[in-house]
Amino acid sequence: MNILQIVKLAVSANATALLCLPLSAQSPINAPPALLPDEITLTLESVVPVTVNGIELRMEIRPDASGFPVINPDIAARLGLEPRRGADFQFGPVVVPTSVQKAQVDFGAGAKEMKLSWADKAVSTFADGVVGLYDVPFKRVTYELAEPGAVERLQILPLKVRGRGVNKRLGTESDVGRKTMTFIFSLGRTENLITAPTANFIATHQEGGFVEDSDGLAAMNFGVERPTRDMRIAYPIELGDLRIERFAVRVADYGTPNRVGTIEDNDPRFDANQILVSRRKRRGKPDRLTRLGRDQIAHCSRLTFDLEAMEASLSCGPRPDPAADR
């Protein structure tokens, strides 16, 4: 049962109860409001009903969304929103101008004034727009990723909102070197995605190198694609039970990955019997932000964001053998 069905059932139940009351009690003031559930369960392409300025829309809830809720341009026109210049979405040399406008947004718990953003291209291919977890009124949002295994273990990761305005994001953190990195679950992609300066930073501390013949393209919002190259690190980053050791590096965006070499045959950094000490110095200004793709949690069946306790919980089977991917 989806959230729209739940709300409709609640409204129907209220109407039935109202018919049993005396006429003096059947005023809108005495009618109880429909209750919004504390928790919703979604799949990767689930949508929730949202009313914007009195018009019902369908929005994706994305764990990796940043900034204000973003709607498709045809929806902005349908709502009659006047374009006002907002912050640009920038993907390296590719700049996507946006408009921003305030609107009354209601997920079922009452209308709230929020800023909406849109560009000339659609942000979602199967919904009217995208909203981040930090802007929804639900206490818990669960994503069903796969069928649960026979034996699974639950791990808890603390959540933190990073940035504000257009840079607002929700993620979990872990230390790399003497700095803190933010890890954001990005269920719409398979790879772990980072920028070139962040690749330099990780490679310096964790002994990273590019995998030969691993050129690819990363799909970004609004149909933008950016070139990537795969990087492996000799010393994986531990995030709870997760062992992060492979990234898709955006090699032509915010700098160049000049501190990341290529992994040669018999590279001693990737020999489990070798212990190396790096003398390389960190360069550039990395954002220290990683988007974790589905491949990283392919052994997990459920991901829940508890937005009241500010915790993410992962229910996962046995951790895969890293050697199997080499």
PEPEKA-V817835 format. One record per residue. N is the residue number from 0. PSI is psi in degrees with one decimal (* if undefined). Layout:
n->N psi->PSI
n->N psi->PSI
This chain:
n->0 psi->127.0
n->1 psi->174.7
n->2 psi->-34.4
n->3 psi->-41.1
n->4 psi->-39.3
n->5 psi->-45.7
n->6 psi->-41.9
n->7 psi->-38.9
n->8 psi->-40.2
n->9 psi->-42.9
n->10 psi->-42.1
n->11 psi->-42.0
n->12 psi->-40.8
n->13 psi->-40.3
n->14 psi->-40.3
n->15 psi->-44.3
n->16 psi->-34.3
n->17 psi->-34.7
n->18 psi->-22.6
n->19 psi->-4.7
n->20 psi->154.9
n->21 psi->158.0
n->22 psi->-32.9
n->23 psi->-23.2
n->24 psi->-6.5
n->25 psi->55.6
n->26 psi->151.6
n->27 psi->-27.4
n->28 psi->-35.9
n->29 psi->-10.3
n->30 psi->124.7
n->31 psi->143.4
n->32 psi->154.0
n->33 psi->138.5
n->34 psi->134.4
n->35 psi->131.8
n->36 psi->149.4
n->37 psi->-32.2
n->38 psi->141.6
n->39 psi->149.5
n->40 psi->129.4
n->41 psi->159.0
n->42 psi->-175.2
n->43 psi->-27.5
n->44 psi->37.3
n->45 psi->153.3
n->46 psi->158.8
n->47 psi->148.0
n->48 psi->137.1
n->49 psi->134.7
n->50 psi->122.8
n->51 psi->119.0
n->52 psi->38.3
n->53 psi->-1.6
n->54 psi->129.3
n->55 psi->128.3
n->56 psi->173.5
n->57 psi->122.4
n->58 psi->141.6
n->59 psi->144.7
n->60 psi->108.5
n->61 psi->128.0
n->62 psi->-26.6
n->63 psi->8.3
n->64 psi->148.1
n->65 psi->150.8
n->66 psi->-154.9
n->67 psi->160.7
n->68 psi->139.5
n->69 psi->131.3
n->70 psi->161.5
n->71 psi->153.4
n->72 psi->-34.0
n->73 psi->-29.0
n->74 psi->-38.9
n->75 psi->-40.4
n->76 psi->-40.2
n->77 psi->-35.5
n->78 psi->-10.1
n->79 psi->29.7
n->80 psi->132.5
n->81 psi->126.7
n->82 psi->126.1
n->83 psi->133.6
n->84 psi->127.0
n->85 psi->-169.9
n->86 psi->143.8
n->87 psi->146.8
n->88 psi->124.0
n->89 psi->127.2
n->90 psi->75.8
n->91 psi->-124.5
n->92 psi->-9.6
n->93 psi->119.8
n->94 psi->128.8
n->95 psi->105.3
n->96 psi->148.1
n->97 psi->161.7
n->98 psi->156.6
n->99 psi->142.8
n->100 psi->149.1
n->101 psi->148.6
n->102 psi->164.2
n->103 psi->114.6
n->104 psi->130.1
n->105 psi->116.3
n->106 psi->0.7
n->107 psi->-4.1
n->108 psi->14.2
n->109 psi->145.1
n->110 psi->144.1
n->111 psi->136.0
n->112 psi->127.3
n->113 psi->156.0
n->114 psi->132.9
n->115 psi->146.5
n->116 psi->152.7
n->117 psi->158.8
n->118 psi->-174.9
n->119 psi->-17.3
n->120 psi->154.3
n->121 psi->144.3
n->122 psi->-21.3
n->123 psi->142.5
n->124 psi->-13.8
n->125 psi->5.6
n->126 psi->176.9
n->127 psi->-10.5
n->128 psi->-172.6
n->129 psi->139.0
n->130 psi->146.3
n->131 psi->160.5
n->132 psi->-32.1
n->133 psi->-7.6
n->134 psi->3.1
n->135 psi->152.4
n->136 psi->0.2
n->137 psi->147.6
n->138 psi->-33.1
n->139 psi->138.9
n->140 psi->121.9
n->141 psi->135.6
n->142 psi->122.6
n->143 psi->114.5
n->144 psi->-34.5
n->145 psi->173.0
n->146 psi->134.7
n->147 psi->145.9
n->148 psi->177.1
n->149 psi->-37.6
n->150 psi->121.8
n->151 psi->154.1
n->152 psi->138.6
n->153 psi->128.6
n->154 psi->144.8
n->155 psi->130.7
n->156 psi->130.7
n->157 psi->144.0
n->158 psi->152.5
n->159 psi->136.4
n->160 psi->126.5
n->161 psi->133.7
n->162 psi->-177.8
n->163 psi->166.8
n->164 psi->-129.7
n->165 psi->-14.3
n->166 psi->10.6
n->167 psi->130.2
n->168 psi->158.7
n->169 psi->125.6
n->170 psi->-173.6
n->171 psi->163.4
n->172 psi->155.3
n->173 psi->152.5
n->174 psi->136.7
n->175 psi->120.8
n->176 psi->-131.6
n->177 psi->14.9
n->178 psi->165.0
n->179 psi->133.3
n->180 psi->147.1
n->181 psi->131.9
n->182 psi->123.9
n->183 psi->128.2
n->184 psi->122.3
n->185 psi->88.0
n->186 psi->-11.7
n->187 psi->-1.5
n->188 psi->164.9
n->189 psi->-32.1
n->190 psi->161.6
n->191 psi->119.1
n->192 psi->133.2
n->193 psi->162.0
n->194 psi->167.3
n->195 psi->-46.1
n->196 psi->-36.3
n->197 psi->-34.3
n->198 psi->-42.2
n->199 psi->-44.8
n->200 psi->-48.1
n->201 psi->-42.9
n->202 psi->-35.8
n->203 psi->-41.4
n->204 psi->-26.9
n->205 psi->9.9
n->206 psi->76.4
n->207 psi->156.1
n->208 psi->152.4
n->209 psi->144.4
n->210 psi->130.3
n->211 psi->147.0
n->212 psi->44.3
n->213 psi->22.5
n->214 psi->140.3
n->215 psi->-170.6
n->216 psi->136.5
n->217 psi->129.7
n->218 psi->124.3
n->219 psi->-176.7
n->220 psi->157.9
n->221 psi->26.0
n->222 psi->9.4
n->223 psi->138.5
n->224 psi->138.5
n->225 psi->139.9
n->226 psi->142.7
n->227 psi->165.6
n->228 psi->140.2
n->229 psi->137.9
n->230 psi->135.2
n->231 psi->151.5
n->232 psi->142.1
n->233 psi->-31.5
n->234 psi->99.2
n->235 psi->153.0
n->236 psi->128.1
n->237 psi->125.6
n->238 psi->96.0
n->239 psi->-127.1
n->240 psi->-6.2
n->241 psi->141.4
n->242 psi->102.6
n->243 psi->118.7
n->244 psi->6.4
n->245 psi->138.9
n->246 psi->149.8
n->247 psi->118.9
n->248 psi->126.1
n->249 psi->99.4
n->250 psi->-6.6
n->251 psi->43.5
n->252 psi->-92.2
n->253 psi->56.0
n->254 psi->-175.9
n->255 psi->144.1
n->256 psi->57.8
n->257 psi->-9.1
n->258 psi->3.2
n->259 psi->114.7
n->260 psi->-171.4
n->261 psi->139.9
n->262 psi->118.5
n->263 psi->165.6
n->264 psi->138.2
n->265 psi->32.3
n->266 psi->120.3
n->267 psi->-19.9
n->268 psi->-23.6
n->269 psi->19.3
n->270 psi->118.7
n->271 psi->-18.3
n->272 psi->-2.1
n->273 psi->144.0
n->274 psi->120.5
n->275 psi->152.4
n->276 psi->122.2
n->277 psi->138.4
n->278 psi->5.5
n->279 psi->147.7
n->280 psi->145.6
n->281 psi->135.8
n->282 psi->159.7
n->283 psi->-174.6
n->284 psi->82.4
n->285 psi->148.2
n->286 psi->-12.0
n->287 psi->48.5
n->288 psi->129.8
n->289 psi->132.6
n->290 psi->119.2
n->291 psi->119.9
n->292 psi->177.5
n->293 psi->-31.8
n->294 psi->-32.9
n->295 psi->-29.0
n->296 psi->32.9
n->297 psi->-21.5
n->298 psi->6.2
n->299 psi->145.2
n->300 psi->-21.2
n->301 psi->139.3
n->302 psi->120.2
n->303 psi->132.3
n->304 psi->112.0
n->305 psi->101.4
n->306 psi->-5.7
n->307 psi->-46.7
n->308 psi->-10.4
n->309 psi->56.1
n->310 psi->146.4
n->311 psi->134.9
n->312 psi->133.8
n->313 psi->128.1
n->314 psi->114.2
n->315 psi->151.7
n->316 psi->-166.3
n->317 psi->142.0
n->318 psi->132.3
n->319 psi->154.2
n->320 psi->120.4
n->321 psi->-31.0
n->322 psi->-20.1
n->323 psi->-18.4
n->324 psi->7.1
n->325 psi->*
